[in-house]
């Protein structure tokens, strides 16, 4: 075994305390051990370094020249380890650190605003970095480790990601107050036949969900317009370019009094928003604090 393998933190502390006090009893009191235990620690470090560190006199222990040479280095090592422990404690306690996450602008403004505001107030020394991305950038941001986690549409099970559901909401029809379906209490998927639809671009999570539900139920949607952002889809519906199908939670946060939100039925379709991380990667303490706060704000148990 090499020298580093035989040196311990406790031996270094014993050496520094004996050097400072010149007495075993005082060092033992500081360490909370017996004098004989301190004596053993000193012999162990002398054996590991193959040098004599103290000469015993009738009243005290006198450091050798070798002990004086290495005392400063030993003290710095203990200070560095102490700084490491303090730094780790700061990270765990949320005194400092960084939170990096990704979400689409719609998800961020619809689900994260309360948590971001509260987190910034309670953990002001932690830097919060939100990558508000397009839907097709969501998983690449997590895969490429540009962020530690994301909040959005869960990927297919397996693969490079782990997702934990946060909320489920249902798809609603968003249309102008003058739309032919605006007075309905609920709208079935079959009712959409013949009505112009504003859809998200192909490849977006909501678009894939809407297309698959329509196909399974034998409904052919008249895709009249496409949009890349939720706000755009809603204002296009408001100016009567068509109706759009959106998750209720996000739509309510962006809708205004010129549009109506109507539940979609036959079938009712639920959409999951999840916490998504890269498989094999754990969250930093700061990110875990944010996630715990987000779950609490959303009323998610566990």
C-alpha positions as CSV (number, residue, x, y, z in Angstrom):
1,X,0.0,0.0,0.0
2,X,1.4,3.5,-0.9
3,X,1.7,6.4,1.6
4,X,-1.5,8.0,0.5
5,X,-3.3,4.8,1.1
6,X,-2.0,4.7,4.7
7,X,-2.7,8.3,5.7
8,X,-6.0,9.2,7.2
9,X,-7.8,12.5,7.9
10,X,-7.9,11.6,11.6
11,X,-4.1,11.1,11.7
12,X,-3.5,14.5,10.2
13,X,-5.8,16.1,12.7
14,X,-4.0,14.4,15.6
15,X,-0.7,15.6,14.2
16,X,-1.8,19.2,13.8
17,X,-3.4,19.3,17.3
18,X,-0.3,17.8,19.0
19,X,1.9,20.2,17.1
20,X,-0.2,23.1,18.2
21,X,-0.7,22.0,21.9
22,X,2.5,20.1,22.4
23,X,0.5,17.9,24.7
24,X,-1.3,14.6,24.1
25,X,-4.0,15.4,26.7
26,X,-5.0,18.7,25.0
27,X,-5.1,17.1,21.6
28,X,-7.1,14.1,22.9
29,X,-9.7,16.5,24.4
30,X,-10.1,18.3,21.1
31,X,-10.5,15.0,19.2
32,X,-12.7,13.5,21.8
33,X,-10.5,10.4,22.2
34,X,-8.1,9.1,24.8
35,X,-4.4,10.1,25.1
36,X,-3.4,6.6,24.2
37,X,-5.5,6.8,21.0
38,X,-3.7,10.0,20.0
39,X,-0.4,8.4,20.7
40,X,-1.3,5.5,18.4
41,X,-2.4,8.0,15.6
42,X,0.9,9.8,15.9
43,X,2.9,6.5,15.6
44,X,0.8,5.6,12.6
45,X,1.5,8.8,10.7
46,X,5.2,8.6,11.6
47,X,5.2,5.0,10.2
48,X,3.4,6.0,7.1
49,X,5.8,8.9,6.4
50,X,8.8,7.1,7.7
51,X,9.9,10.1,9.8
52,X,10.0,11.0,13.5
53,X,7.6,13.9,14.2
54,X,8.0,14.6,17.9
55,X,10.6,14.2,20.6
56,X,9.2,13.5,24.0
57,X,10.4,15.6,27.0
58,X,9.4,15.4,30.6
59,X,6.6,17.9,30.2
60,X,5.7,18.0,26.5
61,X,6.2,16.8,23.0
62,X,8.6,18.9,20.9
63,X,8.2,18.9,17.2
64,X,11.1,17.8,15.1
65,X,12.4,19.8,12.2
66,X,10.5,17.4,9.9
67,X,7.3,18.1,11.7
68,X,7.8,21.8,11.3
69,X,8.4,21.4,7.6
70,X,5.2,19.5,7.0
71,X,2.9,21.3,9.5
72,X,1.8,24.0,7.1
73,X,0.9,21.5,4.4
74,X,-1.0,19.3,6.8
75,X,-2.9,22.4,8.1
76,X,-3.8,23.4,4.5
77,X,-5.1,19.9,3.7
78,X,-7.4,20.0,6.7
79,X,-8.6,23.5,5.8
80,X,-9.3,22.3,2.2
81,X,-11.2,19.3,3.4
82,X,-13.2,21.6,5.7
83,X,-13.9,23.9,2.8
84,X,-15.1,20.9,0.8
85,X,-17.5,19.9,3.5
86,X,-18.8,23.4,3.9
87,X,-19.2,23.7,0.1
88,X,-21.1,20.4,-0.1
89,X,-23.3,21.5,2.8
90,X,-24.1,24.8,1.0
91,X,-25.1,22.9,-2.1
92,X,-27.3,20.5,-0.1
93,X,-28.9,23.3,1.9
94,X,-29.6,25.4,-1.2
95,X,-27.2,28.2,-0.2
96,X,-25.6,28.1,-3.6
97,X,-25.7,26.2,-6.8
98,X,-27.4,26.2,-10.2
99,X,-30.7,24.9,-11.6
100,X,-30.7,24.2,-15.4
101,X,-34.0,23.0,-17.0
102,X,-35.8,23.1,-20.3
103,X,-39.4,23.6,-21.3
104,X,-41.4,25.0,-24.1
105,X,-42.5,28.6,-23.6
106,X,-46.1,27.4,-23.2
107,X,-45.2,24.9,-20.6
108,X,-42.9,27.3,-18.7
109,X,-45.5,30.1,-18.5
110,X,-48.4,27.7,-17.8
111,X,-46.8,25.4,-15.1
112,X,-43.6,27.0,-13.8
113,X,-44.3,30.6,-13.1
114,X,-45.4,30.1,-9.4
115,X,-42.5,27.8,-8.6
116,X,-39.9,30.1,-10.4
117,X,-41.2,33.1,-8.5
118,X,-41.2,31.3,-5.1
119,X,-37.8,29.6,-5.8
120,X,-36.1,32.9,-6.7
121,X,-37.5,34.5,-3.5
122,X,-36.5,31.7,-1.2
123,X,-33.2,30.6,-2.8
124,X,-31.9,33.9,-4.2
125,X,-28.3,32.7,-4.2
126,X,-29.0,29.8,-6.6
127,X,-28.8,30.7,-10.3
128,X,-31.8,29.6,-12.3
129,X,-31.2,28.9,-16.1
130,X,-34.4,28.1,-18.1
131,X,-33.9,27.1,-21.7
132,X,-37.2,27.9,-23.2
133,X,-37.1,25.7,-26.3
134,X,-39.1,24.6,-29.3
135,X,-40.8,21.2,-28.8
136,X,-38.3,19.5,-31.1
137,X,-35.4,20.8,-29.0
138,X,-36.8,19.5,-25.7
139,X,-35.3,16.0,-25.6
140,X,-32.0,17.0,-27.4
141,X,-31.4,19.6,-24.6
142,X,-31.7,16.8,-22.0
143,X,-29.8,14.2,-24.1
144,X,-26.9,16.6,-24.8
145,X,-26.8,17.5,-21.0
146,X,-27.3,21.2,-21.7
147,X,-29.7,21.0,-18.8
148,X,-30.2,18.6,-15.9
149,X,-34.0,18.0,-16.5
150,X,-37.0,19.1,-18.5
151,X,-40.7,19.6,-17.9
152,X,-42.8,18.6,-20.8
153,X,-44.2,15.7,-23.0
154,X,-42.7,12.4,-21.8
155,X,-40.7,10.4,-24.4
156,X,-41.6,6.8,-25.2
157,X,-40.7,4.4,-22.4
158,X,-37.2,3.0,-22.3
159,X,-34.4,4.6,-24.3
160,X,-32.1,7.3,-22.9
161,X,-34.7,9.1,-20.7
162,X,-36.6,8.6,-17.5
163,X,-39.9,10.4,-17.1
164,X,-42.0,10.9,-13.9
165,X,-45.6,12.2,-14.5
166,X,-46.4,15.6,-12.9
167,X,-49.9,16.4,-14.1
168,X,-52.5,15.1,-16.5
169,X,-54.8,17.4,-18.3
170,X,-57.4,16.9,-21.0
171,X,-57.6,18.2,-24.6
172,X,-60.0,21.0,-25.2
173,X,-61.3,22.8,-28.3
174,X,-60.4,26.5,-28.4
175,X,-62.5,28.5,-30.8
176,X,-63.9,32.0,-31.2
177,X,-67.2,33.0,-29.6
178,X,-68.8,33.1,-33.0
179,X,-67.6,29.6,-34.0
180,X,-70.3,27.1,-35.0
181,X,-69.4,24.9,-32.1
182,X,-68.9,27.7,-29.5
183,X,-72.3,27.0,-27.7
184,X,-71.6,23.4,-27.1
185,X,-71.0,22.1,-23.5
186,X,-68.7,19.5,-25.0
187,X,-67.5,18.6,-28.5
188,X,-66.9,15.1,-29.8
189,X,-64.1,14.3,-32.2
190,X,-66.6,13.5,-34.9
191,X,-68.1,17.0,-34.6
192,X,-64.9,18.4,-36.0
193,X,-65.5,17.0,-39.4
194,X,-65.8,19.9,-41.9
195,X,-64.4,22.6,-39.6
196,X,-61.1,24.2,-40.3
197,X,-58.5,23.2,-37.7
198,X,-55.4,25.1,-36.6
199,X,-52.8,22.5,-35.7
200,X,-49.2,22.5,-34.4
201,X,-46.5,21.7,-36.9
202,X,-45.8,18.0,-37.6
203,X,-43.5,16.4,-35.0
204,X,-44.8,18.5,-32.1
205,X,-46.1,16.4,-29.1
206,X,-49.6,17.8,-29.2
207,X,-49.8,17.4,-33.0
208,X,-48.8,13.7,-32.7
209,X,-51.4,13.1,-30.1
210,X,-54.2,14.9,-32.0
211,X,-53.4,13.1,-35.2
212,X,-53.3,9.7,-33.6
213,X,-56.6,10.2,-31.7
214,X,-58.3,11.4,-34.9
215,X,-57.0,8.5,-36.9
216,X,-58.0,5.9,-34.3
217,X,-61.6,7.3,-34.3
218,X,-61.9,7.6,-38.1
219,X,-62.0,11.4,-38.1
220,X,-60.3,13.3,-40.9
221,X,-59.2,16.7,-39.7
222,X,-59.2,19.7,-42.1
223,X,-55.8,21.2,-41.2
224,X,-56.3,24.7,-42.5
225,X,-53.4,26.3,-40.7
226,X,-50.3,25.3,-38.7
227,X,-48.6,27.2,-35.8
228,X,-45.4,26.7,-33.8
229,X,-46.5,28.4,-30.6
230,X,-49.5,28.0,-28.3
231,X,-50.1,31.8,-28.2
232,X,-50.1,31.9,-32.0
233,X,-52.7,29.1,-32.3
234,X,-55.0,30.8,-29.8
235,X,-54.9,34.2,-31.5
236,X,-55.5,32.5,-34.9
237,X,-58.6,30.9,-33.3
238,X,-59.7,34.2,-31.8
239,X,-59.7,35.9,-35.3
240,X,-61.8,33.1,-36.7
241,X,-59.2,31.3,-38.8
242,X,-60.4,28.0,-37.3
243,X,-60.4,26.1,-34.1
244,X,-57.5,24.5,-32.3
245,X,-57.1,21.5,-29.9
246,X,-55.0,22.2,-26.9
247,X,-54.2,20.8,-23.4
248,X,-56.6,22.5,-21.0
249,X,-54.1,23.6,-18.4
250,X,-51.9,25.4,-20.9
251,X,-54.8,26.8,-22.8
252,X,-56.4,28.4,-19.8
253,X,-53.2,30.2,-18.9
254,X,-53.1,31.8,-22.4
255,X,-56.7,32.1,-23.4
256,X,-58.6,35.4,-23.2
257,X,-62.3,36.4,-23.2
258,X,-62.6,36.3,-27.0
259,X,-62.3,32.6,-27.2
260,X,-64.0,29.6,-25.6
261,X,-62.5,26.4,-24.2
262,X,-64.7,23.4,-24.7
263,X,-64.0,19.9,-23.4
264,X,-63.3,17.2,-26.1
265,X,-65.2,14.0,-25.6
266,X,-65.8,10.6,-27.3
267,X,-63.1,10.0,-26.5
268,X,-61.8,12.2,-23.7
269,X,-58.1,12.4,-24.2
270,X,-55.6,13.0,-21.4
271,X,-52.1,14.4,-21.9
272,X,-49.3,13.9,-19.4
273,X,-46.7,16.5,-18.5
274,X,-43.7,14.9,-16.9
275,X,-40.3,15.6,-15.3
276,X,-37.8,14.2,-17.8
277,X,-34.2,13.4,-17.0
278,X,-31.4,11.6,-18.8
279,X,-31.1,7.9,-17.8
280,X,-28.2,7.4,-15.4
281,X,-27.8,11.0,-14.4
282,X,-28.9,12.2,-10.9
283,X,-30.1,15.7,-10.1
284,X,-27.9,18.2,-8.3
285,X,-29.1,19.3,-4.8
286,X,-30.2,22.7,-6.2
287,X,-32.3,21.0,-9.0
288,X,-33.8,18.5,-6.5
289,X,-34.9,21.5,-4.3
290,X,-36.6,23.1,-7.3
291,X,-38.2,19.8,-8.4
292,X,-39.6,19.2,-4.8
293,X,-41.0,22.8,-4.8
294,X,-42.6,22.3,-8.3
295,X,-44.2,19.1,-7.2
296,X,-45.6,20.8,-4.1
297,X,-46.9,23.7,-6.1
298,X,-48.6,21.4,-8.6
299,X,-50.0,19.3,-5.7
300,X,-48.1,16.2,-6.8
301,X,-47.5,13.8,-3.9
302,X,-44.4,11.6,-3.4
